[in-house]
């Protein structure tokens, strides 16, 4: 399968940005904020369970998102980390109920990436400006949360290495999808932090003023790690501008819901590359 791209589809009001070709047999999608049951600042498909929303509404939103993804009925097997802006990667290679429970517990202790080779184990990470990344390999995937700390720690490269080790794939066989995030025009940081990024990634990540292009840093990290440039799809929608479609921590003043990156490997997958 040459190249990587993102297209939008909608199922019962839930919008997903994904790759309809199901690379590696993986079904995934970056959700938007519409189509859910939450209200107010969490309206409406809030998938985050740590931002103050009604837990029952969050559970229903997750059910709706899984249904839209094609993973209806797998709610109890969902792995959803407590994200801590670190670089810990949870690896799931066993789809038994006991193994899934262990992985869920490990993820709730704190993690910012999950690698999975097991069928019918959906993975959800949540965002409201940080960079969502989905990596797909034949019969395997990774979902990554890359804020500025994770980006400078190159968590996407660490997840890629774990994905390749777990699946036996080479980096050149991996497709990468960088989802909606706050883009450089809307992401102003301190001069000191920008200097750190320029030193780590080169001048291409710096924009006029003290603005940082996190997406470019993630893309370049994956390229250096061996992912082919044409196998990386970089979404250029800024969550800080498209607040009708996505949640934005910066634009909301810190009180908002979370959209998500969802992925799973169906048991009936053909595992096409």
Backbone as CSV, one residue per row, in Angstrom:
resi,resn,N_x,N_y,N_z,CA_x,CA_y,CA_z,C_x,C_y,C_z
1,UNK,0.850,-1.181,0.000,0.000,0.000,0.000,0.893,1.240,0.000
2,UNK,0.832,2.001,-1.037,1.691,3.173,-1.143,1.022,4.376,-0.502
3,UNK,1.794,5.111,0.257,1.323,6.357,0.801,0.371,6.198,1.973
4,UNK,0.078,7.318,2.616,-0.870,7.355,3.723,-1.703,8.618,3.578
5,UNK,-2.985,8.506,3.835,-3.831,9.692,3.749,-4.986,9.560,4.730
6,UNK,-5.615,10.685,5.042,-6.751,10.727,5.948,-7.987,11.224,5.211
7,UNK,-9.086,10.522,5.397,-10.366,10.957,4.860,-11.408,10.885,5.976
8,UNK,-12.461,11.642,5.807,-13.497,11.725,6.830,-14.705,10.874,6.458
9,UNK,-15.226,10.177,7.460,-16.501,9.489,7.285,-17.330,9.710,8.542
10,UNK,-18.639,9.597,8.398,-19.541,9.841,9.511,-20.492,8.669,9.674
11,UNK,-20.666,8.234,10.917,-21.596,7.145,11.234,-22.503,7.611,12.362
12,UNK,-23.782,7.778,12.065,-24.770,8.198,13.051,-24.324,9.450,13.812
13,UNK,-23.776,10.391,13.081,-23.382,11.663,13.652,-21.971,11.719,14.205
14,UNK,-21.314,10.571,14.325,-19.944,10.527,14.830,-18.987,10.577,13.646
15,UNK,-18.153,11.614,13.603,-17.210,11.789,12.504,-15.849,11.204,12.879
16,UNK,-15.246,10.516,11.930,-13.927,9.914,12.110,-13.029,10.289,10.941
17,UNK,-11.814,10.713,11.254,-10.787,10.894,10.237,-9.902,9.665,10.266
18,UNK,-9.847,8.950,9.148,-9.060,7.722,9.121,-8.642,7.364,7.712
19,UNK,-8.193,6.133,7.560,-7.781,5.618,6.254,-8.669,4.425,5.936
20,UNK,-9.569,4.624,4.989,-10.561,3.596,4.676,-9.941,2.319,4.132
21,UNK,-8.672,2.354,3.769,-8.006,1.151,3.235,-7.592,0.187,4.340
22,UNK,-7.737,0.603,5.591,-7.407,-0.227,6.752,-5.995,-0.793,6.623
23,UNK,-4.993,0.070,6.668,-3.602,-0.372,6.490,-3.193,-1.381,7.563
24,UNK,-2.587,-2.468,7.128,-2.176,-3.516,8.053,-3.335,-4.261,8.667
25,UNK,-4.561,-4.038,8.150,-5.743,-4.653,8.740,-6.279,-3.888,9.926
26,UNK,-5.732,-2.708,10.190,-6.099,-1.909,11.360,-7.217,-0.928,11.008
27,UNK,-8.213,-0.862,11.869,-9.257,0.152,11.751,-8.981,1.236,12.782
28,UNK,-8.938,2.484,12.348,-8.654,3.563,13.288,-9.386,4.826,12.866
29,UNK,-9.455,5.781,13.787,-10.056,7.060,13.462,-9.756,8.100,14.522
30,UNK,-9.597,9.338,14.075,-9.521,10.489,14.964,-10.926,11.070,15.050
31,UNK,-11.489,11.113,16.248,-12.864,11.576,16.389,-12.945,13.094,16.349
32,UNK,-14.136,13.586,16.029,-14.457,14.993,16.178,-15.367,15.141,17.400
33,UNK,-15.815,16.346,17.693,-16.546,16.560,18.938,-18.054,16.405,18.810
34,UNK,-18.558,16.223,17.606,-19.998,16.098,17.408,-20.482,14.666,17.505
35,UNK,-21.793,14.503,17.724,-22.412,13.186,17.685,-22.544,12.495,19.021
36,UNK,-22.243,13.207,20.119,-22.303,12.588,21.436,-23.442,13.102,22.287
37,UNK,-23.379,12.800,23.589,-24.475,13.132,24.497,-24.072,14.121,25.584
38,UNK,-22.826,14.541,25.634,-22.393,15.495,26.657,-22.902,16.890,26.344
39,UNK,-22.892,17.744,27.373,-23.464,19.074,27.241,-22.478,20.146,27.686
40,UNK,-22.830,21.413,27.373,-22.029,22.540,27.804,-20.653,22.534,27.185
41,UNK,-19.633,22.822,27.986,-18.266,22.874,27.466,-17.779,21.511,26.988
42,UNK,-18.488,20.440,27.368,-18.107,19.091,26.952,-18.868,18.628,25.710
43,UNK,-19.694,19.502,25.163,-20.537,19.134,24.034,-19.696,18.796,22.793
44,UNK,-19.926,17.594,22.149,-20.899,16.646,22.660,-20.288,15.234,22.760
45,UNK,-19.287,14.919,21.923,-18.671,13.590,21.988,-17.375,13.671,22.815
46,UNK,-17.524,14.030,24.078,-16.357,14.065,24.947,-15.978,12.646,25.356
47,UNK,-14.734,12.256,25.055,-14.263,10.907,25.380,-13.362,10.883,26.604
48,UNK,-13.064,12.051,27.174,-12.169,12.121,28.322,-12.901,11.911,29.634
49,UNK,-12.351,11.063,30.494,-12.999,10.755,31.763,-12.337,11.450,32.951
50,UNK,-11.461,12.423,32.672,-10.763,13.113,33.756,-10.830,14.636,33.607
51,UNK,-11.871,15.120,32.930,-11.986,16.564,32.698,-13.220,17.172,33.339
52,UNK,-13.979,16.395,34.121,-15.112,16.938,34.857,-16.476,16.613,34.300
53,UNK,-16.559,15.861,33.226,-17.837,15.509,32.618,-18.507,14.381,33.412
54,UNK,-19.809,14.235,33.215,-20.581,13.162,33.831,-20.058,11.810,33.339
55,UNK,-19.623,10.922,34.240,-19.054,9.634,33.818,-20.009,8.804,32.960
56,UNK,-21.299,8.881,33.229,-22.249,8.108,32.429,-22.316,8.629,30.998
57,UNK,-22.214,9.931,30.841,-22.211,10.503,29.492,-20.921,10.125,28.752
58,UNK,-19.811,10.146,29.462,-18.535,9.746,28.840,-18.617,8.295,28.381
59,UNK,-19.156,7.433,29.235,-19.279,6.016,28.877,-20.140,5.834,27.632
60,UNK,-21.228,6.602,27.544,-22.095,6.508,26.365,-21.376,7.045,25.131
61,UNK,-20.635,8.134,25.289,-19.878,8.673,24.157,-18.859,7.653,23.647
62,UNK,-18.198,6.977,24.558,-17.225,5.963,24.144,-17.917,4.806,23.436
63,UNK,-19.086,4.425,23.920,-19.841,3.373,23.246,-20.183,3.793,21.824
64,UNK,-20.625,5.038,21.663,-20.972,5.537,20.336,-19.754,5.578,19.412
65,UNK,-18.608,6.008,19.955,-17.394,6.083,19.145,-16.922,4.691,18.728
66,UNK,-16.990,3.740,19.637,-16.598,2.368,19.291,-17.534,1.794,18.231
67,UNK,-18.819,2.071,18.360,-19.777,1.607,17.356,-19.445,2.201,15.991
68,UNK,-19.128,3.498,15.952,-18.788,4.145,14.684,-17.525,3.543,14.082
69,UNK,-16.609,3.125,14.934,-15.365,2.524,14.459,-15.563,1.110,13.936
70,UNK,-16.694,0.473,14.324,-16.918,-0.923,13.964,-16.551,-1.869,15.078
71,UNK,-16.363,-1.318,16.302,-15.930,-2.120,17.452,-17.025,-2.191,18.510
72,UNK,-18.281,-2.230,18.067,-19.396,-2.293,19.008,-19.275,-3.539,19.888
73,UNK,-19.587,-3.375,21.162,-19.563,-4.502,22.090,-18.218,-4.762,22.739
74,UNK,-17.203,-3.952,22.400,-15.866,-4.169,22.952,-15.525,-3.180,24.054
75,UNK,-16.539,-2.527,24.603,-16.320,-1.497,25.624,-15.482,-2.012,26.792
76,UNK,-15.776,-3.221,27.262,-15.078,-3.750,28.439,-13.621,-4.073,28.152
77,UNK,-13.261,-4.176,26.891,-11.876,-4.495,26.518,-11.074,-3.256,26.106
78,UNK,-11.686,-2.086,26.248,-11.031,-0.843,25.850,-9.852,-0.532,26.766
79,UNK,-8.721,-0.196,26.164,-7.548,0.256,26.907,-7.441,1.764,26.737
80,UNK,-7.504,2.473,27.862,-7.492,3.943,27.853,-6.544,4.431,28.946
81,UNK,-5.331,4.820,28.576,-4.350,5.207,29.595,-4.694,6.513,30.305
82,UNK,-4.193,6.636,31.518,-4.060,7.946,32.150,-2.792,8.557,31.569
83,UNK,-2.961,9.634,30.823,-1.834,10.228,30.099,-1.081,11.194,31.011
84,UNK,0.231,11.035,31.067,1.037,11.763,32.044,2.150,12.578,31.397
85,UNK,2.110,12.732,30.078,3.140,13.479,29.341,4.522,12.860,29.557
86,UNK,4.549,11.540,29.609,5.809,10.814,29.729,6.117,10.066,28.450
87,UNK,6.865,8.961,28.574,7.197,8.178,27.383,7.011,6.678,27.619
88,UNK,6.165,6.327,28.604,5.916,4.905,28.848,4.993,4.337,27.780
89,UNK,5.347,3.173,27.252,4.578,2.494,26.210,4.047,1.177,26.761
90,UNK,2.739,1.000,26.743,2.117,-0.267,27.107,2.062,-1.146,25.864
91,UNK,2.503,-2.395,25.987,2.522,-3.319,24.850,1.554,-4.465,25.125
92,UNK,0.622,-4.685,24.190,-0.402,-5.715,24.333,-0.233,-6.735,23.209
93,UNK,0.177,-7.936,23.562,0.361,-8.994,22.561,-0.558,-10.184,22.805
94,UNK,-1.322,-10.148,23.873,-2.195,-11.250,24.266,-3.601,-10.705,24.431
95,UNK,-4.566,-11.279,23.707,-5.928,-10.786,23.755,-6.824,-11.496,24.748
96,UNK,-6.262,-12.329,25.609,-7.093,-12.999,26.610,-7.637,-11.971,27.591
97,UNK,-8.751,-12.305,28.229,-9.371,-11.364,29.159,-8.410,-10.981,30.282
98,UNK,-7.677,-11.953,30.787,-6.742,-11.672,31.881,-5.640,-10.722,31.424
99,UNK,-5.104,-10.948,30.232,-4.042,-10.086,29.720,-4.558,-8.676,29.457
100,UNK,-5.777,-8.574,28.958,-6.359,-7.253,28.711,-6.546,-6.501,30.024
101,UNK,-6.993,-7.192,31.059,-7.147,-6.544,32.364,-5.798,-6.051,32.893
102,UNK,-4.748,-6.837,32.699,-3.417,-6.413,33.135,-2.973,-5.164,32.362
103,UNK,-3.212,-5.167,31.059,-2.823,-4.017,30.240,-3.624,-2.779,30.633
104,UNK,-4.913,-2.958,30.914,-5.738,-1.828,31.347,-5.206,-1.239,32.647
105,UNK,-4.845,-2.108,33.575,-4.321,-1.639,34.862,-2.991,-0.909,34.676
106,UNK,-2.112,-1.459,33.843,-0.834,-0.805,33.575,-1.050,0.562,32.943
107,UNK,-1.986,0.631,31.992,-2.255,1.896,31.315,-2.801,2.940,32.281
108,UNK,-3.629,2.526,33.218,-4.212,3.476,34.168,-3.200,3.933,35.211
109,UNK,-2.064,3.265,35.294,-0.986,3.735,36.164,-0.231,4.899,35.533
110,UNK,-0.414,5.095,34.245,0.228,6.202,33.547,0.984,5.741,32.327
111,UNK,0.562,6.193,31.160,1.214,5.841,29.895,0.767,6.833,28.831
112,UNK,1.595,7.005,27.802,1.255,7.914,26.711,1.342,7.250,25.346
113,UNK,1.432,5.924,25.334,1.378,5.182,24.077,1.000,3.741,24.377
114,UNK,0.263,3.157,23.445,-0.111,1.746,23.541,0.181,1.088,22.206
115,UNK,0.907,-0.016,22.256,1.160,-0.858,21.088,0.315,-2.112,21.237
116,UNK,-0.342,-2.529,20.164,-1.239,-3.682,20.247,-1.108,-4.578,19.022
117,UNK,-0.938,-5.884,19.262,-0.957,-6.881,18.193,-2.116,-7.859,18.374
118,UNK,-2.924,-7.660,19.416,-4.016,-8.575,19.738,-5.309,-8.121,19.070
119,UNK,-6.078,-9.091,18.605,-7.343,-8.778,17.943,-8.411,-8.379,18.951
120,UNK,-9.295,-7.498,18.503,-10.468,-7.072,19.269,-10.106,-6.458,20.617
121,UNK,-9.027,-5.691,20.631,-8.641,-4.916,21.817,-8.553,-3.453,21.379
122,UNK,-9.620,-2.683,21.540,-9.580,-1.282,21.116,-8.746,-0.426,22.071
123,UNK,-8.129,0.582,21.522,-7.280,1.487,22.287,-7.760,2.919,22.039
124,UNK,-7.867,3.698,23.117,-8.282,5.094,23.033,-7.309,5.965,23.800
125,UNK,-6.790,6.996,23.141,-6.079,8.081,23.813,-6.800,9.373,23.493
126,UNK,-6.779,10.316,24.435,-7.582,11.531,24.326,-6.722,12.789,24.212
127,UNK,-7.292,13.826,23.583,-6.529,15.028,23.237,-7.406,16.271,23.272
128,UNK,-6.751,17.431,23.455,-7.435,18.712,23.298,-6.397,19.765,22.933
129,UNK,-5.560,19.479,21.975,-4.513,20.311,21.378,-3.231,19.516,21.130
130,UNK,-2.895,18.561,22.025,-1.681,17.758,21.830,-1.785,16.932,20.544
131,UNK,-0.662,16.377,20.135,-0.593,15.686,18.846,-0.967,14.218,18.992
132,UNK,-2.027,13.763,18.297,-2.368,12.342,18.266,-1.655,11.658,17.103
133,UNK,-1.108,10.481,17.372,-0.399,9.738,16.340,-0.886,8.296,16.346
134,UNK,-1.206,7.778,15.167,-1.518,6.359,14.990,-0.497,5.767,14.027
135,UNK,0.130,4.678,14.435,1.073,3.939,13.598,0.458,2.584,13.270
136,UNK,0.539,2.181,12.010,0.002,0.878,11.621,1.081,0.048,10.939
137,UNK,1.094,-1.238,11.298,1.978,-2.222,10.686,1.122,-3.437,10.371
138,UNK,1.616,-4.379,9.589,0.816,-5.570,9.304,0.414,-6.290,10.594
139,UNK,-0.886,-6.271,10.891,-1.395,-6.962,12.061,-1.068,-6.304,13.378
140,UNK,-0.804,-5.005,13.397,-0.434,-4.341,14.643,-0.607,-2.832,14.491
141,UNK,-0.691,-2.150,15.645,-0.806,-0.695,15.621,-0.273,-0.109,16.924
142,UNK,-0.066,1.200,16.891,0.257,1.964,18.096,-0.552,3.245,18.080
143,UNK,-0.981,3.680,19.260,-1.630,4.972,19.420,-0.792,5.767,20.413
144,UNK,-0.487,7.019,20.050,0.491,7.808,20.795,-0.067,9.189,21.135
145,UNK,0.220,9.656,22.341,-0.094,11.012,22.775,1.216,11.784,22.845
146,UNK,1.336,12.838,22.030,2.600,13.564,21.933,2.375,15.055,22.181
147,UNK,2.396,15.449,23.453,2.441,16.869,23.788,3.867,17.368,23.594
148,UNK,4.169,18.568,24.074,5.527,19.049,23.819,6.555,18.213,24.562
149,UNK,6.224,17.750,25.773,7.182,16.919,26.509,7.413,15.588,25.815
150,UNK,6.311,14.962,25.369,6.451,13.698,24.661,7.154,13.852,23.330
151,UNK,6.910,14.974,22.672,7.546,15.208,21.383,9.055,15.367,21.534
152,UNK,9.470,16.150,22.517,10.908,16.349,22.684,11.581,15.082,23.208
153,UNK,10.784,14.207,23.865,11.296,12.901,24.304,11.207,11.857,23.198
154,UNK,10.680,12.265,22.037,10.543,11.386,20.870,9.737,10.122,21.187
155,UNK,8.597,10.333,21.821,7.769,9.186,22.173,7.258,8.458,20.930
156,UNK,7.051,9.181,19.831,6.577,8.506,18.616,7.621,7.526,18.086
157,UNK,8.900,7.866,18.203,9.957,6.944,17.783,10.052,5.756,18.733
158,UNK,9.850,6.007,20.019,9.872,4.914,20.993,8.712,3.956,20.747
159,UNK,7.538,4.501,20.457,6.393,3.657,20.143,6.623,2.881,18.850
160,UNK,7.237,3.533,17.871,7.559,2.854,16.617,8.484,1.665,16.861
161,UNK,9.508,1.853,17.680,10.435,0.761,17.981,9.713,-0.385,18.675
162,UNK,8.820,-0.051,19.617,8.067,-1.092,20.317,7.110,-1.808,19.375
163,UNK,6.508,-1.059,18.450,5.606,-1.649,17.465,6.354,-2.628,16.570
164,UNK,7.521,-2.226,16.091,8.299,-3.095,15.211,8.780,-4.345,15.951
165,UNK,9.162,-4.191,17.204,9.601,-5.348,17.986,8.455,-6.323,18.214
166,UNK,7.266,-5.785,18.504,6.127,-6.648,18.798,5.566,-7.331,17.555
167,UNK,5.651,-6.661,16.416,5.022,-7.176,15.194,5.987,-7.845,14.233
168,UNK,7.290,-7.575,14.389,8.266,-8.085,13.439,8.383,-7.252,12.186
169,UNK,7.674,-6.127,12.148,7.728,-5.256,10.973,8.979,-4.384,11.012
170,UNK,9.350,-3.872,9.853,10.414,-2.888,9.752,9.790,-1.493,9.689
171,UNK,10.509,-0.466,10.125,9.944,0.890,10.058,9.441,1.267,8.662
172,UNK,10.097,0.771,7.624,9.683,1.099,6.261,8.329,0.488,5.901
173,UNK,7.834,-0.463,6.708,6.526,-1.074,6.471,5.405,-0.349,7.222
174,UNK,5.743,0.647,7.991,4.785,1.307,8.873,4.183,2.541,8.195
175,UNK,2.873,2.707,8.360,2.197,3.942,7.986,1.970,4.758,9.246
176,UNK,2.100,6.070,9.151,1.929,6.951,10.296,0.900,8.025,9.984
177,UNK,0.045,8.294,10.962,-1.019,9.277,10.802,-0.955,10.248,11.978
178,UNK,-0.693,11.496,11.665,-0.601,12.557,12.676,-1.903,13.343,12.605
179,UNK,-2.700,13.246,13.654,-4.050,13.785,13.623,-4.149,15.256,13.978
180,UNK,-5.387,15.758,14.091,-5.619,17.175,14.377,-4.989,17.595,15.709
181,UNK,-4.330,18.751,15.700,-3.642,19.260,16.883,-3.506,20.779,16.738
182,UNK,-3.040,21.420,17.781,-2.807,22.860,17.675,-1.597,23.076,16.766
183,UNK,-1.786,23.800,15.683,-0.702,23.974,14.721,0.157,25.181,15.095
184,UNK,1.265,25.318,14.393,2.256,26.314,14.759,1.744,27.735,14.829
185,UNK,0.849,28.107,13.929,0.340,29.482,13.935,-0.377,29.817,15.237
186,UNK,-0.888,28.790,15.926,-1.657,29.002,17.152,-0.912,28.544,18.404
187,UNK,0.361,28.164,18.242,1.067,27.572,19.379,2.310,28.379,19.719
188,UNK,2.113,29.395,20.552,3.215,30.237,20.972,3.768,29.743,22.300
189,UNK,5.078,29.617,22.393,5.725,29.108,23.593,6.827,30.070,24.026
190,UNK,7.514,29.730,25.084,8.589,30.605,25.560,9.790,30.530,24.623
191,UNK,10.587,31.591,24.538,11.802,31.538,23.706,12.748,30.423,24.134
192,UNK,12.823,30.171,25.434,13.723,29.138,25.936,13.295,27.755,25.461
193,UNK,11.979,27.482,25.497,11.504,26.177,25.041,11.675,26.036,23.533
194,UNK,11.417,27.106,22.793,11.608,27.049,21.347,13.073,26.763,21.012
195,UNK,13.985,27.346,21.756,15.410,27.077,21.528,15.724,25.593,21.729
196,UNK,15.109,24.989,22.728,15.325,23.554,22.963,14.849,22.735,21.772
197,UNK,13.711,23.108,21.207,13.178,22.362,20.065,14.037,22.570,18.818
198,UNK,14.476,23.778,18.603,15.328,24.035,17.445,16.628,23.251,17.569
199,UNK,17.178,23.193,18.761,18.400,22.422,18.974,18.166,20.940,18.724
200,UNK,16.985,20.442,19.114,16.685,19.013,18.983,16.254,18.624,17.574
201,UNK,15.503,19.502,16.898,14.874,19.118,15.626,15.286,19.984,14.443
202,UNK,15.999,21.056,14.681,16.389,21.937,13.589,15.453,23.112,13.446
203,UNK,15.836,24.094,12.619,15.068,25.344,12.500,13.705,25.183,11.850
204,UNK,13.452,24.055,11.192,12.175,23.866,10.510,10.971,23.825,11.432
205,UNK,11.191,23.619,12.740,10.063,23.565,13.670,9.669,24.944,14.181
206,UNK,10.492,25.951,13.918,10.239,27.296,14.430,9.511,28.143,13.400
207,UNK,8.490,28.857,13.865,7.739,29.782,13.036,7.947,31.195,13.567
208,UNK,7.542,32.222,12.821,7.764,33.600,13.269,7.283,33.834,14.691
209,UNK,7.998,34.707,15.391,7.720,34.932,16.796,8.334,33.801,17.598
210,UNK,7.603,33.291,18.533,8.075,32.120,19.295,7.059,31.000,19.159
211,UNK,6.721,30.708,17.914,5.723,29.673,17.644,6.413,28.373,17.228
212,UNK,5.784,27.264,17.649,6.374,25.945,17.449,5.444,25.065,16.633
213,UNK,6.000,24.367,15.644,5.234,23.409,14.840,5.500,22.006,15.363
214,UNK,4.659,21.565,16.299,4.823,20.235,16.890,4.655,19.132,15.845
215,UNK,3.711,19.314,14.918,3.476,18.290,13.910,4.704,18.015,13.068
216,UNK,5.436,19.057,12.698,6.660,18.886,11.925,7.709,18.137,12.747
217,UNK,7.793,18.438,14.047,8.744,17.741,14.909,8.418,16.255,14.984
218,UNK,7.130,15.925,15.094,6.725,14.511,15.137,7.010,13.833,13.802
219,UNK,6.658,14.502,12.717,6.915,13.932,11.385,8.403,13.670,11.175
220,UNK,9.234,14.638,11.542,10.675,14.475,11.342,11.240,13.375,12.237
221,UNK,10.694,13.244,13.452,11.103,12.156,14.342,10.852,10.805,13.693
222,UNK,9.674,10.645,13.109,9.325,9.368,12.476,10.160,9.119,11.231
223,UNK,10.439,10.162,10.467,11.269,9.999,9.266,12.673,9.545,9.637
224,UNK,13.255,10.196,10.632,14.599,9.814,11.081,14.608,8.372,11.583
225,UNK,13.487,7.938,12.177,13.395,6.581,12.711,13.146,5.534,11.637
226,UNK,12.942,5.963,10.389,12.845,5.002,9.302,11.522,4.902,8.595
227,UNK,10.520,5.688,8.997,9.238,5.679,8.289,9.379,6.487,7.007
228,UNK,8.896,5.935,5.896,9.009,6.619,4.610,8.216,7.916,4.625
229,UNK,8.749,8.996,4.069,8.027,10.280,4.069,6.631,10.191,3.481
230,UNK,6.451,9.412,2.400,5.120,9.339,1.794,4.190,8.403,2.554
231,UNK,4.689,7.774,3.621,3.858,6.933,4.473,3.402,7.673,5.721
232,UNK,3.615,8.986,5.750,3.208,9.816,6.887,2.146,10.808,6.419
233,UNK,0.953,10.713,6.994,-0.117,11.674,6.724,-0.167,12.658,7.877
234,UNK,0.006,13.938,7.579,0.036,14.986,8.597,-1.190,15.879,8.430
235,UNK,-2.111,15.798,9.385,-3.306,16.633,9.347,-2.928,18.053,9.752
236,UNK,-3.325,19.030,8.963,-2.956,20.415,9.225,-4.104,21.242,9.783
237,UNK,-5.152,20.586,10.255,-6.251,21.296,10.901,-5.805,21.699,12.305
238,UNK,-5.955,22.973,12.645,-5.590,23.424,13.985,-6.793,23.325,14.913
239,UNK,-6.636,22.563,15.981,-7.720,22.415,16.944,-8.084,23.755,17.587
240,UNK,-7.122,24.651,17.702,-7.376,25.952,18.320,-8.245,26.845,17.455
241,UNK,-8.285,26.571,16.144,-9.119,27.337,15.227,-10.440,26.623,14.942
242,UNK,-10.397,25.298,14.792,-11.585,24.532,14.416,-12.314,24.035,15.660
243,UNK,-12.694,24.964,16.539,-13.322,24.565,17.801,-14.754,24.065,17.612
244,UNK,-15.319,24.260,16.426,-16.616,23.663,16.128,-16.485,22.165,15.884
245,UNK,-15.276,21.720,15.559,-15.045,20.309,15.251,-14.230,19.578,16.316
246,UNK,-13.383,20.321,17.024,-12.471,19.684,17.974,-12.421,20.463,19.284
247,UNK,-12.043,19.786,20.347,-11.824,20.455,21.624,-10.442,21.106,21.616
248,UNK,-10.335,22.236,22.295,-9.058,22.942,22.387,-8.877,23.482,23.792
249,UNK,-7.887,22.983,24.493,-7.590,23.436,25.843,-7.219,24.917,25.840
250,UNK,-6.413,25.317,24.866,-5.974,26.712,24.801,-7.134,27.651,24.501
251,UNK,-7.939,27.323,23.546,-9.018,28.223,23.139,-10.140,28.295,24.164
252,UNK,-10.295,27.240,24.974,-11.388,27.190,25.947,-10.996,27.733,27.306
253,UNK,-9.734,28.077,27.487,-9.285,28.511,28.798,-9.082,27.376,29.771
254,UNK,-8.993,26.166,29.252,-8.678,25.008,30.088,-9.854,24.156,30.496
255,UNK,-11.086,24.560,30.176,-12.276,23.784,30.537,-12.931,23.280,29.273
256,UNK,-12.706,22.008,28.947,-13.264,21.453,27.717,-13.211,19.937,27.777
257,UNK,-13.853,19.314,26.803,-13.800,17.868,26.665,-12.554,17.428,25.915
258,UNK,-12.575,16.179,25.498,-11.449,15.599,24.780,-11.955,14.781,23.585
259,UNK,-11.381,15.041,22.405,-11.594,14.119,21.287,-10.562,13.001,21.411
260,UNK,-10.596,12.053,20.494,-9.721,10.906,20.702,-9.149,10.321,19.433
261,UNK,-8.164,9.452,19.629,-7.654,8.562,18.584,-8.000,7.147,19.013
262,UNK,-8.758,6.476,18.179,-9.232,5.121,18.458,-8.691,4.166,17.406
263,UNK,-8.275,2.982,17.841,-7.805,1.981,16.880,-8.057,0.584,17.433
264,UNK,-8.251,-0.357,16.522,-8.307,-1.768,16.914,-8.056,-2.644,15.699
265,UNK,-7.747,-3.885,15.982,-7.480,-4.880,14.949,-8.605,-5.899,14.981
266,UNK,-9.544,-5.842,14.036,-10.661,-6.786,14.062,-10.177,-8.225,13.931
267,UNK,-10.867,-9.139,14.626,-10.492,-10.553,14.574,-10.589,-11.094,13.164
268,UNK,-11.440,-10.510,12.342,-11.627,-10.973,10.960,-10.730,-10.235,9.978
269,UNK,-9.769,-9.451,10.512,-8.914,-8.627,9.647,-8.160,-9.475,8.645
270,UNK,-8.039,-8.916,7.406,-7.232,-9.575,6.379,-5.763,-9.214,6.496
271,UNK,-5.445,-8.214,7.355,-4.088,-7.771,7.575,-3.389,-7.352,6.289
272,UNK,-4.136,-6.715,5.413,-3.529,-6.218,4.184,-2.590,-5.059,4.494
273,UNK,-1.503,-4.953,3.748,-0.552,-3.879,3.947,-0.902,-2.736,3.011
